[in-house]
Amino acid sequence: MSMDEVRPEDDVILGMIADRLSAAMGRPWQVEGGVAGVMAKGPGTLAVMLGDDHSGGPRHLDLDFVLNVDRPGDTTISDCVAGYGGTPEEALDRAVQVWLGTTGSALLELLVQDGSHAGHFGPGDPDGFPGWHAIHGGIIGWGTGDDHEAVQRWAVQHVLLPHLAPALKGTFERGGLIGVKAFFGGGEGTETAEVRVNGAYHEAGSRALAELDWPRPERGLSYARTFVLLVHDEAG
């Protein structure tokens, strides 16, 4: 990555997001300005806003999906994502695709509730999150070398929620709409295991993820990313 890379303007990035969401939903999204600033505005009360980029990198996005722009405080799902490509524009477009295939799929499923975008796990499902209704978004992987799909395959074949739940339960700041992102993988000499809850790094959850037996390729790199939306605490 060149040190002089320039990040595209916010309205350009939001235009990418609006185009992708329009195609995914079959309903128009467009870039608009308002009291809260420029946003990708969707049907009804939906919107996506750019959050403060905690990484400072031109290929990284912090995104706030707002279910109700009139009540952003308790209807916003925050997440971050990075992309790769020959230019910052290509990298950010890839980042939006990854976000839509993981985080976005869970959020769109919340809107339609028909299983067309993501899977559902009830509060008593052994593969889910005890006590919570969980919407499990897609699992996307990438990497290099012959084993670049190894971590993604593992994530498809093994459930994460029951292993992360003990570290996460009781740490949430609100009783519903909890976004949990898991990003993990690496290769020889390098390893990443990151869990974020509503956009904030969760140390105990990340440690629990790192302790699982997902593949560590001896050659090349392999990563996976997924996202789970916890809708409401049945016990609460």
matplotlib code that plots the C-alpha trace (Angstrom):
import matplotlib.pyplot as plt

x = [0.0, 1.4, 1.8, 0.2, -3.1, -6.1, -9.4, -12.4, -14.8, -17.6, -20.3, -18.4, -18.1, -21.8, -22.7, -21.0, -23.0, -26.3, -25.7, -25.0, -27.9, -30.3, -29.3, -29.6, -33.0, -34.5, -35.5, -33.7, -31.1, -29.5, -27.0, -28.6, -27.5, -29.3, -29.0, -27.0, -24.7, -24.4, -25.8, -27.0, -30.7, -32.9, -36.6, -38.6, -36.4, -33.3, -29.9, -26.2, -23.7, -19.9, -18.5, -15.2, -12.4, -10.6, -7.8, -7.1, -6.5, -7.9, -9.0, -10.9, -14.5, -16.5, -20.2, -23.3, -26.5, -29.4, -32.8, -34.7, -33.1, -35.5, -34.1, -30.4, -29.4, -31.0, -31.4, -27.8, -25.6, -22.0, -19.3, -15.9, -14.5, -11.4, -10.9, -8.1, -7.5, -5.2, -6.6, -8.4, -11.6, -11.3, -10.4, -13.4, -15.8, -14.5, -14.9, -18.6, -19.1, -17.6, -19.7, -22.9, -22.2, -21.7, -23.1, -25.5, -27.0, -27.9, -29.4, -31.4, -32.7, -33.9, -36.1, -37.7, -37.6, -37.9, -34.5, -33.6, -30.5, -29.3, -30.1, -32.0, -31.2, -33.8, -32.8, -32.8, -31.0, -27.7, -26.0, -27.1, -26.6, -28.4, -31.3, -31.2, -32.7, -29.7, -29.6, -26.4, -25.0, -22.9, -19.3, -16.8, -13.2, -10.1, -6.4, -3.4, -2.0, -3.5, -5.2, -6.7, -10.2, -9.3, -10.5, -13.7, -14.5, -13.9, -16.2, -18.9, -18.5, -18.2, -20.6, -19.1, -21.9, -21.9, -18.1, -18.3, -21.4, -19.8, -17.3, -19.9, -23.0, -23.6, -21.4, -23.9, -24.9, -28.5, -31.1, -31.4, -29.9, -26.4, -24.0, -21.2, -18.5, -15.9, -12.7, -10.0, -7.3, -3.7, -0.8, 2.7, 4.0, 0.9, -2.6, -5.6, -8.7, -11.0, -14.5, -16.2, -19.5, -21.5, -18.2, -16.1, -13.3, -14.2, -11.2, -12.7, -14.6, -11.5, -9.5, -12.2, -12.1, -8.3, -8.5, -10.6, -9.0, -9.5, -6.8, -3.4, -2.0, 1.7, 1.9, -0.1, -2.9, -6.5, -9.1, -12.8, -15.3, -18.9, -21.5, -24.3, -27.2, -28.6, -32.1, -33.5, -32.8, -35.7, -34.8, -34.8]
y = [0.0, 3.4, 5.9, 8.6, 6.8, 9.0, 7.9, 8.6, 11.3, 10.2, 10.7, 8.4, 5.7, 6.1, 5.8, 2.4, 1.3, 2.7, 0.8, -2.5, -2.2, -1.2, -4.3, -6.6, -5.3, -4.5, -1.1, 2.2, 3.6, 7.0, 9.4, 12.3, 15.1, 16.1, 17.3, 14.2, 14.6, 12.8, 9.2, 6.4, 6.6, 3.6, 2.9, 3.9, 4.8, 2.9, 4.5, 3.8, 6.4, 6.4, 6.2, 7.5, 5.4, 4.0, 2.6, 5.8, 3.7, 4.6, 0.9, 0.6, 1.5, 2.0, 1.7, 2.4, 0.7, 2.6, 0.9, 4.0, 7.4, 9.0, 6.7, 6.1, 5.5, 2.1, 1.1, 1.4, -1.6, -0.6, -2.6, -2.2, -3.8, -3.5, -4.5, -5.2, -4.1, -2.3, 1.1, 2.5, 2.6, -1.1, -2.0, -0.1, -1.6, -5.0, -4.0, -3.1, -6.4, -8.3, -6.2, -6.9, -10.6, -10.9, -8.0, -6.8, -10.3, -10.5, -7.0, -7.6, -10.8, -8.9, -6.8, -9.7, -12.6, -15.3, -17.0, -15.6, -13.7, -15.4, -18.2, -18.2, -19.8, -19.8, -19.1, -22.8, -24.0, -25.8, -24.2, -20.7, -18.2, -19.4, -17.2, -15.0, -15.1, -15.0, -14.2, -15.6, -13.8, -15.2, -16.5, -15.0, -16.1, -15.1, -15.7, -16.9, -20.3, -23.8, -23.6, -20.1, -21.5, -23.6, -21.2, -20.4, -24.2, -24.7, -21.8, -23.3, -26.8, -25.6, -23.5, -20.5, -19.1, -21.7, -21.2, -17.4, -17.1, -17.8, -14.9, -12.5, -13.2, -10.5, -8.0, -6.2, -2.7, -3.1, -5.8, -6.2, -5.6, -6.7, -7.1, -9.6, -9.7, -12.5, -12.2, -14.8, -16.6, -16.1, -18.3, -19.2, -16.7, -14.6, -15.0, -12.8, -13.5, -10.6, -10.3, -7.0, -6.3, -3.4, -2.2, -2.3, -4.8, -7.5, -8.9, -11.9, -12.9, -12.5, -14.7, -17.4, -17.2, -17.6, -20.7, -22.6, -25.2, -23.5, -24.2, -22.5, -23.0, -23.7, -21.9, -19.0, -17.2, -18.0, -15.8, -15.9, -13.3, -13.7, -11.7, -12.5, -10.3, -11.0, -9.7, -9.9, -11.6, -14.0, -14.1, -10.3]
z = [0.0, -1.0, 1.8, -0.3, -1.0, -0.8, 0.6, -1.7, -0.5, 1.8, -0.8, -3.2, -0.5, 0.5, -3.2, -3.3, -0.3, -1.7, -5.0, -3.3, -0.9, -3.7, -5.6, -2.6, -1.5, -4.9, -3.5, -4.0, -1.7, -2.4, -0.9, 1.0, 3.3, 6.5, 10.0, 10.9, 7.9, 4.6, 4.6, 2.3, 2.8, 2.3, 2.3, 5.3, 8.3, 7.1, 6.7, 6.7, 8.0, 8.1, 11.6, 12.8, 11.1, 14.1, 12.0, 10.0, 6.9, 3.4, 2.9, 6.1, 6.9, 10.1, 9.2, 11.2, 9.9, 11.4, 11.5, 12.6, 11.9, 14.4, 17.2, 16.3, 19.9, 20.2, 16.6, 15.3, 14.5, 14.2, 12.5, 10.7, 7.7, 5.5, 1.8, -0.6, -4.2, -6.6, -5.5, -2.4, -4.5, -5.4, -1.8, -0.4, -2.9, -1.9, 1.8, 1.1, -0.6, 2.4, 4.9, 2.8, 2.7, 6.4, 8.5, 5.8, 5.3, 9.0, 9.0, 5.8, 7.3, 10.3, 8.0, 6.1, 8.6, 5.9, 5.9, 2.5, 3.6, 6.8, 9.2, 12.5, 15.8, 18.6, 22.2, 23.0, 20.0, 21.0, 18.0, 18.9, 21.7, 24.9, 25.8, 22.7, 19.2, 16.9, 13.1, 11.7, 8.6, 5.9, 6.3, 3.9, 3.5, 1.6, 1.6, -0.5, -1.3, -1.7, 1.8, 1.4, 2.0, 5.1, 7.8, 5.9, 5.5, 9.2, 10.1, 7.9, 9.5, 13.1, 15.2, 16.9, 19.0, 21.8, 22.2, 22.3, 24.4, 27.9, 27.2, 25.9, 28.0, 30.6, 29.0, 26.7, 27.3, 25.9, 25.9, 22.2, 18.7, 19.6, 16.6, 17.1, 14.4, 14.3, 12.2, 12.4, 10.6, 9.5, 8.4, 9.5, 12.0, 12.0, 13.6, 14.1, 16.3, 16.8, 18.2, 18.1, 19.8, 18.4, 16.8, 20.0, 20.5, 23.0, 24.7, 26.4, 23.2, 21.1, 23.5, 23.3, 19.5, 19.5, 21.6, 19.1, 16.8, 13.5, 10.9, 11.0, 7.5, 7.3, 3.9, 2.6, 4.5, 5.3, 6.9, 7.7, 8.7, 9.9, 11.8, 14.2, 15.2, 18.6, 18.4, 22.0, 25.3, 25.9, 29.6, 30.0]

ax = plt.figure().add_subplot(projection="3d")
ax.plot(x, y, z, "-o")
ax.set_aspect("equal")
plt.show()
